[in-house]
Amino acid sequence: MVQSVELLLDERSDDAIRREWNYLAELGLPSQARHAGASNRPHMTIAVASRIDDVAERRLAALIADGRDAGSWRFPESVRLGGLVVFGGSRAVLARSVVPTSALLDLHARVYEALADSPGIPPHLEPGHWTPHVTLAMRARPEDIGSAASHLVTDLRDVDAEVSAVRRWDGDARVDWLIG
């Protein structure tokens, strides 16, 4: 299954994304609002692996703590959610882009390094290949993506968000917890 490291958003930004999820669901379009799991919430996935062992988990926790304590580097506390982005295929993903600041890209590279010996890291999550985003809808048909985008784009505004926490997701056990 999948193990991931995710950045969670502050309450105001979380609410803004949930309004977009609910709007899509009300229109009968694919939406993350339809995912009823207790852990379902707006987030930005910063790393994925098929397994993250205890050693990598400790490195990750130490890294996050160091960045939050203004140790040798600075944890990105703010992010900007921008326009819509689509990840294609016969079942596509519609998401809000996240403007890639140097601080966010630095965090991503540091997390990648902390987890580099973990198996199953997809190539699109390597530094220089990662597209930061917050998912609005998954497994959508192309015509649904077009319809969803046309409905959302009329009122779409950038959202200045705060990173409220770093979460780990264990897809095998289907549990999540905060780190750092």
Helices and strands as residue ranges (DSSP letters): E 3-9, H 11-26, G 32-34, E 43-49, H 54-68, E 78-87, E 92-98, H 102-115, G 123-125, E 133-140, H 142-152, G 153-155, E 159-170, E 175-179
